[in-house]
Amino acid sequence: MGEVEEKLVKSLTGETTELIPYLPYLLQDLWELGSDPGEIIGLIKKNVRKVKDLRILDLACGKGAVCVKLAKELGCRVYGIDIIPEFISYAEQKAFDFGVSDLCSFRVEDINISAARERGYDIVILGAVGEVLGSPEETIQKLKNTIKPGGFIIIDDAYSREGVLSNYLSREQWLKLFENEGIQLIEEKPVKEDELSDINDKNNKFIINRANELKNKYPDKAAIFDGYVNSQLAECHELENEIIGVVWLLRK
């Protein structure tokens, strides 16, 4: 496995690329992987004009929940890209189920390739994928290149809590980065902490159940599945205690 696969598994809190073939099974009960479609829809409706004519690029779209719900709610055209074929197949089926296949297009691809090629979008979305596109500075630069002048960037990420040592940037560091890259912060939506724990508990129960099924089927790989569960639990603890999840709406 190469650098792309290593970044992929890290973005999904895995510890080894051996986990990749099992990710679709582990995550089969979850459609919304990461970003909350409702939050993104609300930001766009509030801040962007003529939503029906929008062209939106969703990088690392997962199973397409954001894409499908944007198309259904706003009538815009959405192009979703993810490197996991099973996720893209699921997204295509969901678009069909919701009656928006004509508005949604999906592709299996490394988003680094997509970001280097795609141009002229009104909005680009990137949801919590760590450093798959590089450093925060590199990520912003790549996202800027995919949108029109005056276009929007939506980033679902996190910043460190005040006074807590973390690998994440602080809020002030993010704001300075936006300023240095010449993009305007339009709105930010921190995660609703009163809902976060319930969501994490529900999702983790699904993942633990699937991990146990895989351990029964592949006992020689039990350590891989246990490692993934432990990483998920550690990430949830970090999000509830050390960092604050946030959706940034930015304008080029």
Secondary structure as a PSIPRED ss2 file (coil, helix, strand):
# PSIPRED VFORMAT (PSIPRED V4.0)

   1 M C   1.000  0.000  0.000
   2 G C   1.000  0.000  0.000
   3 E H   0.000  1.000  0.000
   4 V H   0.000  1.000  0.000
   5 E H   0.000  1.000  0.000
   6 E H   0.000  1.000  0.000
   7 K H   0.000  1.000  0.000
   8 L H   0.000  1.000  0.000
   9 V H   0.000  1.000  0.000
  10 K H   0.000  1.000  0.000
  11 S H   0.000  1.000  0.000
  12 L C   1.000  0.000  0.000
  13 T C   1.000  0.000  0.000
  14 G C   1.000  0.000  0.000
  15 E C   1.000  0.000  0.000
  16 T C   1.000  0.000  0.000
  17 T H   0.000  1.000  0.000
  18 E H   0.000  1.000  0.000
  19 L H   0.000  1.000  0.000
  20 I H   0.000  1.000  0.000
  21 P H   0.000  1.000  0.000
  22 Y H   0.000  1.000  0.000
  23 L H   0.000  1.000  0.000
  24 P H   0.000  1.000  0.000
  25 Y H   0.000  1.000  0.000
  26 L H   0.000  1.000  0.000
  27 L C   1.000  0.000  0.000
  28 Q C   1.000  0.000  0.000
  29 D C   1.000  0.000  0.000
  30 L C   1.000  0.000  0.000
  31 W C   1.000  0.000  0.000
  32 E C   1.000  0.000  0.000
  33 L C   1.000  0.000  0.000
  34 G C   1.000  0.000  0.000
  35 S C   1.000  0.000  0.000
  36 D C   1.000  0.000  0.000
  37 P H   0.000  1.000  0.000
  38 G H   0.000  1.000  0.000
  39 E H   0.000  1.000  0.000
  40 I H   0.000  1.000  0.000
  41 I H   0.000  1.000  0.000
  42 G H   0.000  1.000  0.000
  43 L H   0.000  1.000  0.000
  44 I H   0.000  1.000  0.000
  45 K H   0.000  1.000  0.000
  46 K H   0.000  1.000  0.000
  47 N H   0.000  1.000  0.000
  48 V C   1.000  0.000  0.000
  49 R C   1.000  0.000  0.000
  50 K C   1.000  0.000  0.000
  51 V H   0.000  1.000  0.000
  52 K H   0.000  1.000  0.000
  53 D H   0.000  1.000  0.000
  54 L C   1.000  0.000  0.000
  55 R E   0.000  0.000  1.000
  56 I E   0.000  0.000  1.000
  57 L E   0.000  0.000  1.000
  58 D E   0.000  0.000  1.000
  59 L E   0.000  0.000  1.000
  60 A C   1.000  0.000  0.000
  61 C C   1.000  0.000  0.000
  62 G C   1.000  0.000  0.000
  63 K C   1.000  0.000  0.000
  64 G C   1.000  0.000  0.000
  65 A H   0.000  1.000  0.000
  66 V H   0.000  1.000  0.000
  67 C H   0.000  1.000  0.000
  68 V H   0.000  1.000  0.000
  69 K H   0.000  1.000  0.000
  70 L H   0.000  1.000  0.000
  71 A H   0.000  1.000  0.000
  72 K H   0.000  1.000  0.000
  73 E H   0.000  1.000  0.000
  74 L H   0.000  1.000  0.000
  75 G C   1.000  0.000  0.000
  76 C C   1.000  0.000  0.000
  77 R E   0.000  0.000  1.000
  78 V E   0.000  0.000  1.000
  79 Y E   0.000  0.000  1.000
  80 G E   0.000  0.000  1.000
  81 I E   0.000  0.000  1.000
  82 D E   0.000  0.000  1.000
  83 I C   1.000  0.000  0.000
  84 I C   1.000  0.000  0.000
  85 P H   0.000  1.000  0.000
  86 E H   0.000  1.000  0.000
  87 F H   0.000  1.000  0.000
  88 I H   0.000  1.000  0.000
  89 S H   0.000  1.000  0.000
  90 Y H   0.000  1.000  0.000
  91 A H   0.000  1.000  0.000
  92 E H   0.000  1.000  0.000
  93 Q H   0.000  1.000  0.000
  94 K H   0.000  1.000  0.000
  95 A H   0.000  1.000  0.000
  96 F H   0.000  1.000  0.000
  97 D H   0.000  1.000  0.000
  98 F C   1.000  0.000  0.000
  99 G C   1.000  0.000  0.000
 100 V C   1.000  0.000  0.000
 101 S C   1.000  0.000  0.000
 102 D C   1.000  0.000  0.000
 103 L C   1.000  0.000  0.000
 104 C E   0.000  0.000  1.000
 105 S E   0.000  0.000  1.000
 106 F E   0.000  0.000  1.000
 107 R E   0.000  0.000  1.000
 108 V E   0.000  0.000  1.000
 109 E C   1.000  0.000  0.000
 110 D C   1.000  0.000  0.000
 111 I H   0.000  1.000  0.000
 112 N H   0.000  1.000  0.000
 113 I H   0.000  1.000  0.000
 114 S H   0.000  1.000  0.000
 115 A H   0.000  1.000  0.000
 116 A H   0.000  1.000  0.000
 117 R H   0.000  1.000  0.000
 118 E C   1.000  0.000  0.000
 119 R C   1.000  0.000  0.000
 120 G C   1.000  0.000  0.000
 121 Y E   0.000  0.000  1.000
 122 D E   0.000  0.000  1.000
 123 I E   0.000  0.000  1.000
 124 V E   0.000  0.000  1.000
 125 I E   0.000  0.000  1.000
 126 L E   0.000  0.000  1.000
 127 G E   0.000  0.000  1.000
 128 A C   1.000  0.000  0.000
 129 V C   1.000  0.000  0.000
 130 G C   1.000  0.000  0.000
 131 E C   1.000  0.000  0.000
 132 V C   1.000  0.000  0.000
 133 L C   1.000  0.000  0.000
 134 G C   1.000  0.000  0.000
 135 S C   1.000  0.000  0.000
 136 P H   0.000  1.000  0.000
 137 E H   0.000  1.000  0.000
 138 E H   0.000  1.000  0.000
 139 T H   0.000  1.000  0.000
 140 I H   0.000  1.000  0.000
 141 Q H   0.000  1.000  0.000
 142 K H   0.000  1.000  0.000
 143 L H   0.000  1.000  0.000
 144 K H   0.000  1.000  0.000
 145 N H   0.000  1.000  0.000
 146 T C   1.000  0.000  0.000
 147 I E   0.000  0.000  1.000
 148 K E   0.000  0.000  1.000
 149 P E   0.000  0.000  1.000
 150 G E   0.000  0.000  1.000
 151 G E   0.000  0.000  1.000
 152 F E   0.000  0.000  1.000
 153 I E   0.000  0.000  1.000
 154 I E   0.000  0.000  1.000
 155 I E   0.000  0.000  1.000
 156 D E   0.000  0.000  1.000
 157 D E   0.000  0.000  1.000
 158 A E   0.000  0.000  1.000
 159 Y E   0.000  0.000  1.000
 160 S E   0.000  0.000  1.000
 161 R C   1.000  0.000  0.000
 162 E C   1.000  0.000  0.000
 163 G C   1.000  0.000  0.000
 164 V C   1.000  0.000  0.000
 165 L C   1.000  0.000  0.000
 166 S C   1.000  0.000  0.000
 167 N C   1.000  0.000  0.000
 168 Y C   1.000  0.000  0.000
 169 L C   1.000  0.000  0.000
 170 S E   0.000  0.000  1.000
 171 R H   0.000  1.000  0.000
 172 E H   0.000  1.000  0.000
 173 Q H   0.000  1.000  0.000
 174 W H   0.000  1.000  0.000
 175 L H   0.000  1.000  0.000
 176 K H   0.000  1.000  0.000
 177 L H   0.000  1.000  0.000
 178 F H   0.000  1.000  0.000
 179 E H   0.000  1.000  0.000
 180 N H   0.000  1.000  0.000
 181 E C   1.000  0.000  0.000
 182 G C   1.000  0.000  0.000
 183 I C   1.000  0.000  0.000
 184 Q E   0.000  0.000  1.000
 185 L E   0.000  0.000  1.000
 186 I E   0.000  0.000  1.000
 187 E E   0.000  0.000  1.000
 188 E E   0.000  0.000  1.000
 189 K E   0.000  0.000  1.000
 190 P E   0.000  0.000  1.000
 191 V C   1.000  0.000  0.000
 192 K C   1.000  0.000  0.000
 193 E H   0.000  1.000  0.000
 194 D H   0.000  1.000  0.000
 195 E H   0.000  1.000  0.000
 196 L H   0.000  1.000  0.000
 197 S H   0.000  1.000  0.000
 198 D H   0.000  1.000  0.000
 199 I H   0.000  1.000  0.000
 200 N H   0.000  1.000  0.000
 201 D H   0.000  1.000  0.000
 202 K H   0.000  1.000  0.000
 203 N H   0.000  1.000  0.000
 204 N H   0.000  1.000  0.000
 205 K H   0.000  1.000  0.000
 206 F H   0.000  1.000  0.000
 207 I H   0.000  1.000  0.000
 208 I H   0.000  1.000  0.000
 209 N H   0.000  1.000  0.000
 210 R H   0.000  1.000  0.000
 211 A H   0.000  1.000  0.000
 212 N H   0.000  1.000  0.000
 213 E H   0.000  1.000  0.000
 214 L H   0.000  1.000  0.000
 215 K H   0.000  1.000  0.000
 216 N H   0.000  1.000  0.000
 217 K H   0.000  1.000  0.000
 218 Y C   1.000  0.000  0.000
 219 P H   0.000  1.000  0.000
 220 D H   0.000  1.000  0.000
 221 K H   0.000  1.000  0.000
 222 A H   0.000  1.000  0.000
 223 A H   0.000  1.000  0.000
 224 I H   0.000  1.000  0.000
 225 F H   0.000  1.000  0.000
 226 D H   0.000  1.000  0.000
 227 G H   0.000  1.000  0.000
 228 Y H   0.000  1.000  0.000
 229 V H   0.000  1.000  0.000
 230 N H   0.000  1.000  0.000
 231 S H   0.000  1.000  0.000
 232 Q H   0.000  1.000  0.000
 233 L H   0.000  1.000  0.000
 234 A H   0.000  1.000  0.000
 235 E H   0.000  1.000  0.000
 236 C H   0.000  1.000  0.000
 237 H H   0.000  1.000  0.000
 238 E H   0.000  1.000  0.000
 239 L H   0.000  1.000  0.000
 240 E H   0.000  1.000  0.000
 241 N H   0.000  1.000  0.000
 242 E C   1.000  0.000  0.000
 243 I E   0.000  0.000  1.000
 244 I E   0.000  0.000  1.000
 245 G E   0.000  0.000  1.000
 246 V E   0.000  0.000  1.000
 247 V E   0.000  0.000  1.000
 248 W E   0.000  0.000  1.000
 249 L E   0.000  0.000  1.000
 250 L E   0.000  0.000  1.000
 251 R E   0.000  0.000  1.000
 252 K C   1.000  0.000  0.000
